[in-house]
């Protein structure tokens, strides 16, 4: 598996994201799958999660993975903003 890091900017925040790419051959055509890592892939407890498979090119897979993670980060920021301040204090 090919591992690489991207910095994804959402609003004013920058998220360091690790991706993995697996390339398999189906006949003459490659089948590329894109994954994201929960942490640095060199860490023992880091696991990879499949985002999507069956891409025809590396660029297409990376673009899709970056777009997917950006939307996930946007949702995370929106969810954090919707939690009342009192609840945030209770969870600490």
Secondary structure, DSSP 4 states (H G I P E B T S, - for coil): -EEEEEEEEETTEEEEEEEEEEEEEETTEEEEEEEEESS-TTSTT--EEEEEEEESSHHHHHHHHHHHHHHHHHHHHHHHHHS-HHHHHHH-
